[in-house]
C-alpha cells in the first residue's frame, strides 16, 4: 500500500546573520507497509518518526528518495494532483485539541471531509456521522454531535479526531502518538477502538509511538529509529523478545515492569545524549553511545539495514559477518 525508498529529509537552519546549517531529520529510510498491516515506529524524541510519518502523507516533500502509494509515485506531484490520495490517506495527530477546529461542533468536524470530497447529500452525510460516532462509542450520539471540543475530555476529543479520519473510509492511516496526551484510563480503550476499525476496514496503519509495550500488542511489525535512520525492523514479538541492535536492547531494558520485586533493580538506560542532527557522526550514528563500539569499523561507515533472519533486519556490524571478517583482517595486517 505504501512504500518509502531511500527517503532523506533535510531542513535549512539559520543560526546567525551569515551562518546556516542543515538539519538531517531523516537519513535514507526505506520502509513498506502492506494493505491491512500495522507498522509501529519507535525511538527517542528527535529520531525522525513524525517527519517520516508526514512524508508518508506528503505533508513534507522528501529532499531525496521516493514515496509510492498503491503503485503510484507521489513524491513530488503537485498538490492539485493529490486530492484522490488525500481521500485515501488520513491522519490522527498527537494533540486532539489543536488538531480539530474549536469553533465547530462535532457534527461539523466529522462531516467536513465528506463535504470537501462532495460525498452524499446532507441527510446521508449526517447518517454516516451518526453511525461512526456510535461505532466509536461516543454516547449519547445525538448529544455529542452538538458539542464543541472544549466541552469534551481529551479522550473524547481524540475519538472525534479519529472519526474525522475514518469518515472517508481511508486505505492508509498515520497515527502519530494518538494516546500520549490522554489519561491512562482511556489509552487502552482508544487503541482497542483503532484496532477494531483497522480490522473492519482493512486499513494499513503507521503507528508512531514512544510506548514500546503498546507497539508489541498493537502492531504486526516494529521499526526502531535512531537519529533519522532505521536501525532495526522486524515482527513485533521478535523485536521485543530478541532485540539485536544495542540501541533497541537499551530501549526495551528501560521499559518499566509492573512487578514490585523488580523495583530495586538498576535499569540500563541508553548512555549519553543523541548527537546533533546538524553534525551527524561519521559511521554508525549510534557509535558514540554504543557499549559495543568497535573502533575502525563502527566509526568508518554506516552499516546497511540487512536481513539477519526471516523478516528481521538490523543495521549493526555485530551481525554483518563479512564486515567483521574484513575488519579483523585489517587489524591483523596492521599489527604485522
N, C-alpha and C positions, 0 to 999 in steps of 0.2 A: 504493500500500500504506500509506504513512504521509504525513500532511500536517500541517504546523505553520502556524498562521495568526496572524501578529502576536503572537508569544509574548514576554511580559515575565516575568522572574523577579527579584523583589526580596527581600532578606533584611534583617531588622531587626538593627541592631548597637548594642549598649550600650557607650558609651565612657566612662562615668563614672556617678556615682550618679543624676544627673538628665539627663545628655546622652544622646541617642540619634541614630543615623544610619541611613541606608538604603543598602545595597549594591545597586547596579544591575547584577546579574550578566548578565542577558540583556535586550536592549532592542529589541523589535519585530522579531523574526526570523520570516520566512516561508520555509518550505522544504518541498519534496515529494520523496519517494523512491518510484519506481515499483517494481513487482514485478520481481525479478531484476536490480535496478540496485544498483551500489555508488557511494555518495556519500562523499567524504572531506571532513572539516573540518580545516583547518589554521589556524595562528595562534600567537602568542606565549602563554606561560603567563599565565593570568588573563584570556584573551579570551572565556571563557564556553563553550568547546567541550564540556567534560564536563557542565556544568549543562544545556546543551541536550540532550545525549545522555540524561541522567537524566530530563528532561521527556518525551522521546520514549518512554521506558519507563514513564512515570507513577511514577517513584521520587521525583519532585518535582512538586508541583502548580504550574502556571503562575499567576503573580499576575494576569496578564491574557492574553487570547488563547485559542485553542482548539487541541486536538490531535485529529486524526482518524486512526483505524486501520481500514483496509478499509471505508471509508464509514460508520464508526460513531464518534461523538464520545466520547472517553474523558477529556476534560479534568478533569471534576470528579465523575465517578461514584464511588460508594463502593468500598472495597477488596473487599467481598463480590461485587461485580458484575464484578470484573476477572479472575476465575480463568481464563476461556477466553482472555483476552488474554495472561495470564501464560504460558500454554502455547504460544502462537503467537509470542511475542516474548521473546527471550533476550539475554544479555549476556556478554561476555568482558571482564574488567577488567584494569587495568594490572599489579597485583601478584598473581601466581598463588599466592603462599604465603598471603597474607592473605584471598584470596577463596575458598579451599577449607578445609574442616574438617581440622585437623591430626590429629584423633583418629579419623578414618575411613579405611578402606582405599580404594584407587582404585575397586574394585568397588562399594563402598557409596556413594562420592561420585557416581559416574556413574549408578547405579541409582536414587538418591533421587528425582529428578524423576518417574520412572515410577511410583514408589510413591505420591507425593503426588497424582498425577493418576489413580491407580488404573488403570494400563495394564498388561495382560498378567498372566500367572502368574509365579511366581518363576523357573521354568526359562526362560520366554520372555523375561523381562527380562534374565537373565544372558546369554542368547544374543545379544540386542541389544547389550549392553555389550561383549561379546567381539568382535562384528563391527565395532563402531565403533572400538574400540581398535586393531584390525587395520588399518582404513582410515586411521587417524592414525599408523600405523607405530610403535606402542609395542610393540616386540618384546623378548623373547617375551611374548605377551599374557597367558598364564596366570600367569606370574611377576609381571607388573606389576599384575595385578588384586589381588594380596595385599599390595602395597607401601603404605606410608604416605607422605604428602607429603615428610617430611624425608629420606626415602631416595632422592629423585629430584633431578635437576638442575632449574634454572629452566625450561629449555626443555621438559623432560618434564612438569613441573607445569603449564605453560601448555597443553600438549596435553590434559592431563586436564581442565583448566578448559574448554577448547574442546569436549571430548567431552561434558561435563555440559551445555553449552549446546545441543549438536546432538542429544542423545539424544531430544528431543521432536519433532525434525524441524520446527523453527520456520519461520515465514514471514518473520520480521524478526530481524536480529542487530545489536546495537550493540556494536562492538569499540572499547574505549577504550584507546588506546596499548597494543595487545596484545603488542608486541615490544620496548617501550622498556626493560624490565628484564631482557632476555635477551641473552646474549653474541652478538656479531655473527655468529658461525658458524651460529647456529640461527635467526636472524631470517628470512632468505630462505626457509628450508625451511618454517617455520611459516606465513608469508604464502602460500606456494605451496599448502600444505595447506588453508588457509582459502579460497583461490581455487577450488581443486578442489571443495571441499564446497559452496561457494556456487553454482557452475555446475551441479553434480549435483542439488542440492536446489531450485534456483531461488529462493534467498532474496534479499530486499532487505537491504542492509548499510549501516550508517552507520559509517564508519571514521574514528576520531578520532586524529590523529597530529600530531607536530611534524616528521616526516620527509616533506618535500615530494617527494623523489625516489621513495619507495615509493608515495606517493599517485598520482604520474603513471602508474606501471605497474600499480597495483592497482585504481584507481577509474575509473569512467566519467566522473564529474563531480567537480570540486573546488569547495568553498565556502571562502572566506577570511574569517575572523572577526577583528574588532578591537574590543576593549572592549565585548563583548556584542552587537555588531551584525555583520551580514553585509555586507561591503564589495565582494565580487566573487564571481561564481558562473558557472561555465561548463564546457565539456568539458575534460577533464584536459590534453590536449596543447595546447589553445589557451591555457589559463591559464598553462601553463609556458612555451610558446614566445612568446606575445604577451600578457603581463600588462598590464592597463590601469591599475589603481589604483596610485598611488605606493607604498602600503604593500606590495602584492603584489610590485612590482618590487624593493623592498629585500629582502624575504624571499628571493626567488629569487636575487638577487645574492649573498646571504650563504651560499648552499649551496656547500660546498667541492667542488672538482673533483679527480679523481684524477690529473690531468696535472701532472707536476713542473714543467713550463715555466711554469705559472701561479702558482707559489708566491710569486713576488716581487711579484705584482700586489696593490695595496691594494684590499680589498673594501669596497664601500659598505654598511655596516650601517645599520639603522634608527636615526636620531639620537634621543638623549634617552631618557626613560623614559615608559611609558604613564601618563596621568593617573589619579588615584584614581577607582575606580568609585563612590565615595561622592559626589564632587563632579565630575560629568561636565562637560566643557567645552561651551559653547554652540556650536551649529552642528555642523559635521562633527567627530566625535570625534578624528579624526587630525590636524586642522589645527595644533595646537601643535607637531607634529613633522614636518609636511609641507614638503618643499623647494619645492613648487609652490603654496604657500598664496597665495590671492587675498583680500586684505583687503576687507571689506564684503560678501563673498559666502560664503566658506567658514566664517566665524565668525558668520554671520547665522542660518542654518537648516540642519538636517541634509539632505543630499541623499538622495533616494529611490533605491532599487535599480532601475535602469532597464535594459532590454534594448538594448544598443548594436548588436549584430548577432545573427544567429540563435543562440539558446541561450546567449548570452554577455551577462551583466548586470553593471553596475558602479554603485556609489554614489559618484560623484565629479563635481563641477561641470565638470571639464575636458572631459567628454563630454556634458554636458547643454547643448546649443546654445542652447535657449530661455533658460535661466538666464543663460548667458554674455552673450547679447544684451541682456537686461534690465539686467544689472549694468553693461555698458559704457554703455548709455543713461543710467543713473542717474549714472555718473561724469562723463559729458559735461555733463549738466544741472547737476551740482554745480559744475563748472569754470566754466560760463557764469554 
